[in-house]
Amino acid sequence: MKSIVENLFLGIVILVLLLPLQLKSQSLNEEDNTHVVIPSHDGALVLLFSAFNGHTDKSLSAFQKVIISKKEGNTKHRKVAEVKIPKTESELTARFNDLQPDAARMMDLKSNQELFDLLVGNQMDSIVRYLSNKSIVEALGLSYWDADLKAGSPCVYSLELIDNNGNIVNTSHVETNGVVPEYGLKFKLMKPTITDSLALIDWEVEGANSASHMIFMTANIYKKTRSEYDLYANRFVSALDNQKLSVSFADALEPGNHYAYYMVLEDWAGNKGVPSDTLFALSYDPDNIRSITELQGTAEESAIRLNWKQLPKETIYTGVEVQKSRNYDSAYVVLDTLPPSADSYLDKKVLKGSAYYYRLRPILLMDNPDDDAVIYAETAVIIDYGDSDGRPAKPEGLQLENMENGAQLSWWTSDELDIYGYTILRGYSADNLEVIETGVQENTYVDTLISKGYSGPVIYAVQAMNHNQMVSDTSDLISLQVRQAGYVTPPAGLSSKKTHAGILLRWNDVTRTDDDVAGYVIFRRAVSEIENEYQTLNKELNLLPEFLDTIYDKSVSYEYAVASVDTWGNFSLLSSSTIVDQSGREMELMPPLDLRLRNLKSGIEVSWPKSLSKKQGSYIVYRRVEGTDKYERLAEVSIDDKFIDQSVQNDVRYEYHVLHQIGENSSEPSLTKGIRRSIL
């Protein structure tokens, strides 16, 4: 594996091929402040090329140093550093740090002295192509790192070039606005070339206006071979045209291993761009791909078992494909896909007395470049009838569902391939099942011929039949309760009253005229939300023709309705609604719901049902002789008590009604009941 240093200097050797053509002839006399100061969040890199303007026809050995002063804001220029030119071979190579002592060899030079003579002894115009490498620029004293400059702070640098006699031979200025550059270009991965020993990778990006500043940037290549990514190499950025940039990289691979690479731009000041697309690769040698071997097939009682030698535990293998046919040379279909660790397979989808042909192949992680590299393993197996009586197994997993158009019967699909069809049986008891359909090809059946008007249980069963017309045992029975929808009489005469106990609803008792009605469901909604659906008030059927609503908001007016429910759960239409206005009226008083009259020795007893709640006040009993208009008040009685009218005459018919009274307020009269006085 090549070191970062080796990769860096390989980039120097091929620099002429990678840099834009205009950089090959660029002279250091061309002053360009655009990229000579590169700010970062940790300081700024100042390139000192402009200090040599007008002197690039000389070698660096003619100069001693560059004195750097800087001016921030309204302050005056102040000296901050002196950067010296290396004067000896040892001084130059020492500056390379980890690059020394291999720097000369990597540049195809015989010694470090030749390296010094090349970079320091030649005219500066002739070494321009080497100045695209940050390490060389630093070693030659052509850059300065200003660790004190804060990001966003404008600054002007003054550069004084000092010759070997100590004279100032040139003064120049470079400046920066302090804005840290951002590199938002995301390089996209182009189609790579991956072999068993080599990876050739290209990343490209379009939309770059200029590539000239790329001479001060490197592309850091990160590589992952285990759990983490590590910086692996540096490459230059090349310009394919005025609008497209490219980074190329090659790496040696070992067959059978996973690799991952991505690239990040980084300028000489340490500012990084966004990560490129990531390449995930697997190297493999097509010649080493192994096919399935030692494949054997054996017939069992009602299945065929395949065995083979397990594939090598290598990443390239992702599965085993099992194919099957009734013809030895055609019509193969994929039967199943198994994990690469599999070494056997049991095929239960076989017909006894038949021959089957199998072939297996490994499934690779990547597309196989050579279709002939994988050879199918093949085998043939004949399965006989054995000791079986030839009858199919009975259907299992019966389910039954009541649909709008009938009863839908379903069952599990059989694993047997010799099934011709199914026979459907139906009856109204387990003792009288009859065939209603034969030759059903699917595993579902809808019975639409249930007798009209029938209500009660319907029982079903299924039998399977094979191509030899052998019939299975009858499946387990399954039943369904058929419920026929019919007309349900709705309640009528719904009324409502506000009482101290709650809102009392009353309606006619439908159960007296319709024997199928089992009870009632009460509905309510706020009058202010009349467009919304009703809410159900009772969780269980209400058996009486009245309902007391005790859970309500006394500031809200409500609309009520009632529906009858029959013994099958069918609902009637809603009754006419009644509205309880709670906009501020006083609570209404309530007379007894009913009166009961009977003759006693002591007189006529007047009684009433016990109140549903604790009422305040009392009941006032009134009486009149049948045929007269005027009622006379008889007594004021406790609500929980009863009254005996002793002032009656024999063989006279009397009529009674009762009022509920609290203070000076009284209710409407109750129902009027009559009775003829008879002496017992």
Sequence and secondary structure as in RCSB ss.txt:
>XXXX:A:sequence
MKSIVENLFLGIVILVLLLPLQLKSQSLNEEDNTHVVIPSHDGALVLLFSAFNGHTDKSLSAFQKVIISKKEGNT
KHRKVAEVKIPKTESELTARFNDLQPDAARMMDLKSNQELFDLLVGNQMDSIVRYLSNKSIVEALGLSYWDADLK
AGSPCVYSLELIDNNGNIVNTSHVETNGVVPEYGLKFKLMKPTITDSLALIDWEVEGANSASHMIFMTANIYKKT
RSEYDLYANRFVSALDNQKLSVSFADALEPGNHYAYYMVLEDWAGNKGVPSDTLFALSYDPDNIRSITELQGTAE
ESAIRLNWKQLPKETIYTGVEVQKSRNYDSAYVVLDTLPPSADSYLDKKVLKGSAYYYRLRPILLMDNPDDDAVI
YAETAVIIDYGDSDGRPAKPEGLQLENMENGAQLSWWTSDELDIYGYTILRGYSADNLEVIETGVQENTYVDTLI
SKGYSGPVIYAVQAMNHNQMVSDTSDLISLQVRQAGYVTPPAGLSSKKTHAGILLRWNDVTRTDDDVAGYVIFRR
AVSEIENEYQTLNKELNLLPEFLDTIYDKSVSYEYAVASVDTWGNFSLLSSSTIVDQSGREMELMPPLDLRLRNL
KSGIEVSWPKSLSKKQGSYIVYRRVEGTDKYERLAEVSIDDKFIDQSVQNDVRYEYHVLHQIGENSSEPSLTKGI
RRSIL
>XXXX:A:secstr
   HHHHHHHHHHTHHHHS HHHHT  TTS  TTSSEEEETTEEEEE GGGGTT TTSBGGGEEEEEEEEE TT 
  EEEEEEE   SHHHHHHHTGGGTTTHHHHTT SSHHHHHHHHHHSBGGGGGGGGGSHHHHHHTT EEEETT  
TT  EEEEEEEEETTS EEEEEEEEE           EE   EE SSEEEEEEEEE  S  GGGGGEEEEEEEES
SSSEEEEEEE  EEEETTEEEEEEEEE  TT EEEEEEEEEETTS B      EEEE   GGG     S EEEE 
SSSEEEE     S TTEEEEEEEEESSSSS  EEEEEE TT  EEEE    TTEEEEEEEEEEESS  S GGGS 
 EEEEEEE  TT           EEEEETTEEEEE    S TTEEEEEEEEESSTT  EEEEEEE SSEEEE   
 TT  EEEEEEEEEEETT  B      EEEEE            EEEE SS EEEE   GGGT TTEEEEEEEEE
EGGGTTS  EE  SS B SSEEEE SS TTS EEEEEEEEETTS B      EEE  SS        S  EEEEE
TTEEEEE    SS   SEEEEEEEETT S  EEEEEE TTS EEE    TT EEEEEEEEEETTEE      EEE
E    
